[in-house]
Amino acid sequence: MKRIISILILLISFPTIAQKSPYYPLANQWEHRSPSLFQIDSTKIKEAISFAIKHESNLPKNLWLSQSIQYGKEPFSDPIGPMADRGPAAGLIIYKGYIIAEWGNPSSVEMTHSVTKSMVSSVVGLAHDKGLIRSLNDKVYTYLPPIEIANSESISANQNPIAKTSFIYPFETEHNRKITWDHLLRQTSDWEGVLWGKPDWADRPSDKSEEWTTRKRFEPGSVYKYNDTRVNALALAATVVWRKPLPEVLRENILNPIGASNTWAWTGYKNAWIVLDGKMIQSVSGGGHFGGGMFINAYDMGRFGLLTQRKGNWNGKQIISEDWIRNATTPTPANMGYGFMNYFLNTDRKLYPSASASAYAHIGNGTNAIYVDAENELVAVVRWIEDKSMDGFIKIMLSALPQKK
């Protein structure tokens, strides 16, 4: 009996790693650990970092110029939201919640482009969790009142062809009335119209200009098309459902609870102002295609990636429901490599051949990426790397991990 008691005392006094609670970083305090403490090959980690730095994007650090190079040939492509120059390549590698490596300047607050879309889908997820959206299969138009535009410039730019008033009705065409929340989240809505002066057809247009305004619409849910104007339509709808600015929703419900800094900003376009309950509110953008979106540092991106890797739970508190994360990482029938925006899935290992099929990433132009790998308890923030080089970085990083028995 004494021997059994002694063993129990030892087990209580010296719990194994498996018995310890998962580590979550406190606000303003994120513990660093040497890779060797986890039997991770430090040399390989250094090699991965060198690879990321060597394969930095060759686009200009002046993002106005970079945007012009990438999208300048598109009609109506001029930025109407804020932009800022970027710094050099930067990032973090997070293992079991601890930072085991970093490079560049992870504290630098910079545009993260379409990683912003994952913030949009997250605040929609919160609305669904709270019952503000009853079902993702509901038609979006049934949730929206007439939307009052705050200035005459926006009225002329967004005037609805079937309602010449001071309001806009972004989901009131015959086609748009078919669109559900799920269609918008999966970028399969084929939403039609003009929002904030940007026509849907002008974003990544086809090479058949004669069909830009006349083509037949695809049935919602049937065809995937990456399109920032449609993402902005979702952001607008979510703003109206919450009846408050989305950055406020994000700060109060997600980023503050996970200990993010106060240095980030989520911005919209200069003409994207509406009036709700007598208050002027900016409807923020879902990316940097036309300027705007999230300006954020790598540490805060890493916290968000860790939150999604741990299925929406942060130190025992369910910030985003596990069901939502499960839905967000469920492949879209029209594009099996895409979940809810911007969860890019590794289904069939097409995105990152070197990673497991369960891995995914929040990806924005630049390339900005938050790589999430629950199987390996790994999150990596990689900023300003060539898109085609991301798998090479992942391959080296994964080769550093201890071999599973």
N, C-alpha and C positions, 0 to 999 in steps of 0.2 A: 504493500500500500504506500509506504514512504517513497519507494522508487517511482511509482506512478505519479504521486504528488510532485516530486522533484522534476519529472519530465514535463508535467503541465506548467510548472513555474517557469521552466526554461522556454517553453513554447510561447508563454505570455510575454516574457521579458525580451525574447529575441524572435519576433515574428519574421517569417520568411517574406521575401519580396512579393510573393503571390498573395500574402495575407494583408499587405499594406494597402491603404486606400490609394486610388490614383491621385497623382499630383496635379494640382491646379495652381497656376501662378496667381499671386495676390496682385491687387492694383499697385502699380508703381514698383513692383518687385517680382522679377522673374529669375528664378535660379538657373545658373549655368552649371553644367556638368561636363567633365572630360569624357569624350567618347570611350576611352579605355575602361572607364568604370562599368560600362555595359558590354564589355568585350567587343566593342566596335573598333574597326581598324582606322586609327587616326590618319594614317598615311592616305588611305583611300578617300577619306572625307576631305582632306586637303586637296587631293586630286580632283574631286568633284567640284570644289570651290574654284580651283584654277580653271577648270573646264568652263564653268559658268561665266567667269570673268573674261576668258579668252573669246567666248562666243557671245559677247554682248551684242545687242542689236546695232546694226550699222546705220540705222536711221538717225537723223540729227537729234541732238538733245533739245534743240528748240522745237517744241511740240507743235507750234503753229506751222512751221515749215514741214515737219514730219507729217502732219495731218494733210497738208496740201499735196505732198508727194503721194500719199496713199489714196486720198479721196478727191483730189482737186478736179478730176475729170467728171465727177458725178454732178448732175444738175442740183442747184440749191445746196451746195456742199459747204458754204462758208460757215465757220463756227459762230454760234450765237450765245455760247456759254463761256465761262471763264476757262483759261488754260494757263499753264505755267511750264517753264523749262524743267527738265528732269536732271537728275544726277547720274552718276555711273552705275554699273551693275551692282546689285545689292541683294541680300537675302538672309534667310535663317534656315537651320535644320533643327527640328524639334522632335525629340524621341522620348516617349512615355511622359510627355508634358514638359520636359526639361529642354532648354536650349543647349545643344551640343556643338553648335558651330554657327558663325555668322560672318558676313563679309560686306564690304562697302559701308554704307551709312544707313543702317536699318531704321534710324530715328527720323530720317528725312521724309517729310510729308509731300507726297507727289501724286499725280494722277494715277489712278489704277484702272481707268477705262472700264471695260465691261465686267470686271469683278463686281462693279456696282450692281449689276443685274442680280447677283446673288443676294444683295441687300434688299432689292425690290421684292424678290420672291420670298425672302424671309419675313418682311413686314406683311405681305399678303398671307403668309402662313400663320402669323400671329393673329390676323383678323379672322382666319378660319378657326384657329384654336379657341378664340374667344367668342365664336358664334356670330361675329359681325358678317361673315360670309357663311351661309348655312351649308352650302354644298358647292364644290368646285365645278359641278356639272350644271349649275344654275347659269342662266343667261345674264351676262354682265349688265345689259341695259336695264334690267328689272331693279337694279340697286341704285340707279343714278337719277338725281333730280336734274332739272336744267342747270347747266354750269355757267355761272356768270363770269365773264371775262373782265379783267380789271382795267384794261386800257384799250383805246380805239385801234392801236396798231395791231394788237392781237385779234380784235374782232374781225378786221379785214383779212387777216392772214388765216383765220380759222373758221370763217363763216360757213355754216352748214348750208348746203344747197337746197335743203327742203324746209328750212326755218330761218328766215331772214330777220333775226332778232339780236338782242345784245347777249343772248345765250348761245352756247354751243351744245350740240347733242351728238357726241362722238360715236355713239353706238346705235343710231336711229335709222340707218339705211337698211334696206331689205336684207342685205348680206350681213351687216354688222349685228343685226338683232339675233343672228344664229350663234354668235360667239359666246363661249363660256369662259370662266376663269381658267379652266384647265387648258383650253386652246391658247390663251395668251401666255400662260406660264411655259408652255412647251413650244412656243413660236410656230404654231400651226394654224393661227387664226385667219390669215390672209386679210386682216383688217384693211379697210379701204378708207381713204380720206386724207385730209391735210391737218397736221397738228403742229402748232407753234411755227407755222410757215414752212414746214417740211412735208412734202407729199410722201405717202407710203412708197410710191413707185420710184422715187428719186434716190432711195437708200439702196445701194448695190443694185442698180437697175440692170435689166437684161440688155443684150446688144441689139434688140429690135425696138428702136425708139418709136416706131409707128404704133407699137402696142402698149406703150407706157400707160396711157389713159383709157385704153379701150378693151384691153384683154378681158376674157372671161375669168371670173373669180373662182378659185378653188374652194370646194366645200370645206368649212372649218374642220380641222383635225386630219385632213387627208394629205397635206403637203407641208413640209418644214421649210421655213425661210427665215434666216437670221436678219432681223430688221429693227433698227433702233427706234424708228417712228412708232412702231407697234408696241415696243417696250414702253415708250413714253405714254402711250395710251393706257397701258396697264397701270403705270405709276399715277397717272391722273385719276383713274378709277379708284385706286387704292386710297389716294388722298381724300377723295370724296367720301368713301366708306368710313375712314377713320375720322373725318372732319377735323383734321389737324395736319400739320406738315409731317411728311414721312421722316425727315431727320430727327424730329422730336420723338416719334414712335421708336425709331431705331436706337436712339440714345437711352431712353428710359427703360426700354424693354429688353435690349440685347447688349449693346456695347458697354453701358455702365455696369450691369450685373456681371459681365465677364472681366471687368477690370481694365477696360481699354482706356487709353489716354483721352484727354480733352483737346487733342491737337488736330483731329480730323474735321473735314468739312464736306457736306454733301450739297452740291449746288445744282441749279437748273439754268434755264435760258433767260435772257433779259426780258423776253416778252411772255414768259410762261407764268403769268400771275392770274389768279382767280380770286373771287370773293366768296367766302363761306361763312355763314352766320355773322355777316357784317365785318369779317376780318379778311385782310389781304393775305393770301398764302401763295407761296411759290410752289408750283408743281415741279419737282426735281426730275432730272434726266436719269436714264438708266445706263449711261455710258458716256464716253468722250468723243463719239463719232462727230457730233456737232458742238463739242466743248462741254464743259460741266461734268457732272458725275461726282464720284468720291475722290477726295484728296486725302490720303491716309498713309501712315507709316507701316513698315514691314512688321513691327511688333504687333500692332493692332490687327493686321491681316492674319498674322499667325494665331492670335487668340480666336479669331472667327473660324479659322480652319480647324483648330482644336475643338471648338464647340461642335462643329458639324461632324468631326471624326468621332466624337463621343455622343453622337445621336441626340444632340440638342441639350444634353445634361451638363451642368456646370457645378461641380462640387456638391452634388446632391439635389440641386434645384433644376427642374425641367424648364429651361428657358424657351426652347422651341420643342414642340411635341415630337416624340420618337416617330409617331405615325407620319408627321410631315417630312421628316428626314428620309423615311422609307419611301414616301411618294416622290420626293425630290430626286432620289437616286434610282427610281424605276424608269427603264428606258421608254422613250416615246416611240410608238409604233411607226411613225413616219420618219424617225431618225433614231435608231437604236443606240447611238452614241451620245444622246442628249436626254437629260431628265428635265427637271424644272430649271429655268435659267438661273444662274449660269453654271449648272452642274454638268460638266462635260464628262461623260462616262467612258470607261475603258472596256466597254462591252466587246467581246471577241478580241480584245487586246489590240484594237486598231489604233487607238489614240496613242498609247504608250506600250509598244511591244515588249519592253523590258519589265513592265510592272504587271501585277496581278490583275485579273479581270474585274475585281471588286474595287480597285482604286479609282479615284476620280479627281477632277481638278476644277477649281473656280478660275476661269481664264479671262483675261482682258488683253486688249491690244498692247503691244509694246516690246516683247510679250511680258505681261504680268501674270503670274500663276501662283495659286495656292494648291499644292499637291497634297492630297489626303489619302492615306494608306492605313486603314484600320487594322489590316492583318499584321502589319509590322509596327503598329502604334507610332506611326510616323507622319509628320506634317512638314512640308518644306515650302517656304515662300521664296520664289525666284523672280526677281524683277529685272526687266530690260535684257532678257536673253532672246536670241533668235528662236523663233517658234520651232523650227526644224531641229534645233539642238536640245530641246527639252528632254527628249527621251535619252539622249546620250548622257546628260547630267543624272537622270534617274538611274540609269544602268550602273554608273560608277557608284552612286550613293548606296544603292541596294547591295552592291557587292561588298560594301564595308560592314554590313550587318552580320552578327554572329549566325552561323548556320543552325537552322532549326533541326532538332533531333527527331 
